Amino acid sequence: MTRADKTPAAATTAGRDIPRPPRQRRSAGGWLLIAIPYAWLVVFFLAPFFIVFKISLSEIAVAIPPYLPTIDLAEGWSSVVAAIRQFSLENYLWLTQDDLYWKSYLSSVQIAAISTLITLIVGYPIAYGMARAPKEWRATLLMLVILPFWTSFLIRVYAWIGILKNEGLLNQVLLWIGVIDDPLTILNTNIAVYFGIVYSYLPFLVLPLYANLEKLDVSLLEAASDLGCPPWRAFWTITVPLSMPGIIAGCFLVFIPAVGEFVIPDLLGGSDTLMIGKTLWTEFFTNRDWPVSSAVAVILLLILVVPIVLFQNQQQRVAEKSQ
């Protein structure tokens, strides 16, 4: 059969023409299944983002609410057209003029990245141990990981104050075993913030990583052992690469909320702890500068969303090339 005799609807495999299955049309239930997450995204993400972005273009005022809206949808399209003509990024330019904001962004990203790395170092052995535990113990271990969520997040953070203060439990134990001679100053430092973030977000890394490691084919490790591969080398060449989707998902679940964290740095961190969540709270509630605080929130969202979208597109292109 010549090239001209082949039709686009056929594929050649081992000298035989195998027709491709016809493209199926999506049913009403399929469209509904897709529409639900998109509706959720529009209602709980795009709509609030548009409101915050609209406030970020407004001017501060002594009123309730404390800003003069640039776009008033109640006045119709005339207000939108007038706002486009008077479009101004003054609030965003103000963020570049005061070094407090960009230092807060950098400090937040740094603290979140270090906390995510520590959480990964602590959480990976936990998830690996759970995945390799006997099946009758896995449900119990999984419940123990989820157990802290049964207590209020605020109470759990307050408990760390009693643990990390100078006369707290940690210093008392270190003094009792003779590791230190004087109490360590941990509370109101960045170290206390790391303790709080790692403890609070550890389950968010362990759970997706455990789900990934539990599906790992143990026969691959057995084959590597039969071929003379040491256990540590099999771990780095087989287990870690195959668990990479769980690592990436867990790191995202820790890093994203940690960047905008407010409660932990406010309670455990000191005055030198600079994070964008505290800066945003100060602008919004203390200074009552809603336009600038909205601009801070928009920039924070872009810092988090844009790299994630680019990373996902890169992963999709790699997956398409490998097929």
N, C-alpha and C positions, 0 to 999 in steps of 0.2 A: 504494500500500500504506500502510495506516494504521499508527500506532505500536503498536496492539494486535496487529497481524499479525506484528510482528517477534518473533523468539525470541532468547533470550540467546546461542544458539549461532551467531548470524549477525552479520556486520558489514557496514555499508553503505559502499561506496566507489564514487564516481562514478555513483550511481544503481543500482548492482547489489549484490545480496546475495551476499557471499562467505562461505561457511561457514568457521568457525575450525577449524583442525586439532584432532583429538581429543587429549586429554591423555594422553601416553604414560606407562606405568608404568615405573619404573626397574628395570632388570634386576639380576640377582644380581651381575654384574660391576661395574655402576655403584655398587651399595651397597658392594662390596668396595673400590672405588677411593676412596670417601668415607671408609670405615672406617679405612684405613691412616693418613692424616694425623691423624685423631682419636685413634687408638691411640698414635701417636707423641707427640701432645700430652699425653695422659694419663700415659704412662710417664715421659717426660723433662721434663715441665713441672709438671703438677698434682701428681703424687706427690712430687717433691722439694720443691715449694712447701709442701705439707701438712706434710712432715717439718720443714722450717725453721720454719714457723709454729707447730708443736707445741713445738719447742724454745724459741721466743721467749716462750712462756707458762710456761716452767719457771723454777725457782729455781737460782741458782748454788750449787755445792757443791764441796768438795774431794774429788773422786772421779774415777773413770774410767768413763764420760765425766763431765766436770765440771759436771753439772747434775742436779737432781732432777726427773724428768718429771712434769708435772701430769696428763697423759693416758697411761696405760699400757694399750695395746690388748691386751696379753697377759692382763689381768685381766677382760676382757670389758666389757659395757655398764655394769657397776657403776662402773668407773673413769671412763667417759665422763660418766655422770650426776653423779658426785662432782666431776669437773672443771668441769662446767657450773655447779654450785652454788658452787664456789669460784673462778669465773672472775675473773681479774685481769689488768689491762693495766699492771702496775707497770713492766715493762721498757720499754714504749712511753712511759709518762709520764716515765720517767727521761731519755729522749731530748729531751724538751721542757725539762727542768730544766738540762741542761748545754749551753751555747751551742756547744760544740765540734762537735756533731752537725749542727745546722742550718746552721752556717757551712760545714761540710764539704759538705753537700748543695748550698748555694748556690754555693760555689766550684767544685764539680764541674760543675754545670749551666752556669756561666759559661764555664769553660775549654772544655767540650765544645761549647758554642754557637759560641764564637769560632773554635775549631779547625775546626768544620764549615763555617763561612762561608769561612775561608781555603782549606779543601780544595775547596770549590765554585768559588772564584775561580781556583784553580790547575787544577782538574780539568776544568772546562768547556771551555777551549780545547783541552786534550789530547783529550778525547772528540770535540769538533767536528772537529778536524784528522784524527783517525782515521776518522771517518765520511765525510769529504770526500776522503780519500786514494784513489788508484787501488785497484781491487779486489785486484790482485795484491800490494799492500803491506799490506792490512788484517790479514791473518793474522799477518804478522811483527810489526806494531805491537801487535797484541793479545797476542802472546807476550811482547813486551818489558814490557808492563804487568803480566803475570802472573809474570814472571821472578823478582821479589823473593821470592815465596812459596816458591821452591825453597831458600831459605836460612832457617835458624832465626830466628824472631821475636826471640829473646833476643840472638842474635849481631848482628842488624841494629840493635837498640837500643844495644848496647854499642859498635858502630861510631860512633854519634853522639857518644859521649863523647870519642873521639879527634878528632872533627871540631870540636866546640864548646868544648873546653877552652882555657884561655888560650894555650897553646903549640900548639894544634891547627891543623888544616889551614885552617879558615875564617879565623882570625886571621892566619895566615901569608900567605894570599893577599891579604887586605885591607891588611896592612902592605906587601907587595911592590908593589901597584899604587898605594900612597900614599893610600888612602882614610882611613886612621886612622894616628895616631902611636903610640898605646899599645894593647895588646891589650884587646879587649872582654871583659867578664865575662858570658858567656852561659850557661855550664853552671851547674847548680844554681839556675836561675831559671824562672819561668813561661814565658819565651820558649823555653827549651830544651824544655819540655813541648810547646809548640805545634809546634816542629820535629818532635819525635818522633811526635806524633799525626798530623799532616798527612802525613808520609812513610809511616807504617805503614798508614794507612787510606785513602790516596789511591786504590788500585785498587778499593776497595769503592764509591767514587763514580763512577769512570771507567767501570767495566764496565756497570752498568745504564744510565748516561747514553749511552754509546756504542750500546748495543742499541736505545735509543729514537731517537737521532739517525740511525742507519743506515736506519731505516724511514721517515724523513721524505720526503715527496713533493717532489722538487726542482722539479717543474712549478709549484708554488705560488710559489716564489721567482722563477721565470722570468716568471710572470704579473704578479707585483708589479713586476718590473723593466720589463716592457712598458707598464705603466700609469704609469710615471714615479716609482715609489717608490725612494728611495735605498737602497743596500745596508744601511746601519746601521739604517734604519727598518724594512726588511723583516725584519731579524734580530730586532728587539725585538717586532714585531707578529705575526710568523709563527713563526719558529724557536723562540724562547723559550717562548711559550705551548704549542706542540705538544710541546716537550720537558719540560714540567712534570712529567708522571708519572715520568720518569727522574730529574729533579732531586729530587723528593720521596723516591723510593725510595733514591737514593744518600745523601741527607742522613740518612735514618733509619738506614741501615747504618753511617754514621760516628758519628752522635750517640749512639746507644744504647750501643755498647761503650765509647765514649770517656768517658761519665759514670762508669762503674764501673772505669775503667782503674787498674791498680795498678803494673805493671812500669815503664811510662814515667815517671810522676811519682816513683817510688822511685829510679830510676837517673839520670834527667836533672834532676829537680826538686830543690830544696833543702829545708831545714827549714821554710821559709815556704810551701812549696807544699802547700796543704791540699785533699785530695780524699778522697771518701768511700771509695774503694778502699783507701787507706792507713789510714784510720781503722778500717775493717772488719778489715783484716789485724792491726792492733795489738790490737784487742779480742779477736780470735779466738786469736791465737798468743802474744802477749805477756801480756796480762791474763788470758787463758783464761776470758773471760766469754762463754760460748757463748750464753746467753739474750739478752743485750744485743746481741751481734753478729748474732744471727738476727733480732732486731727491726730492726736497721739494714738488713739485707738485704731484709726484707719491705717496709719503707718505700721503699727504693730501687726495688724492683720495681714498686710501686704508682705511684711518680713517673713511671716510664717507660711502663708499660702503660696506665694510665688515659687520659692525653692521646692516645695513639696510637689507642685504641679510640674515643674521642670524635671524633677527626679522621676516622677511617674511616667512622663512622656519618654524619658531616656530608657527606663526599664521596659516600656512597651516596644520601643524600637529594637532593643536588644533581643526581646522575646520573639519579635517578628523575624529578625535575621537568623535566629537559631532554628526556626521551623523549616 
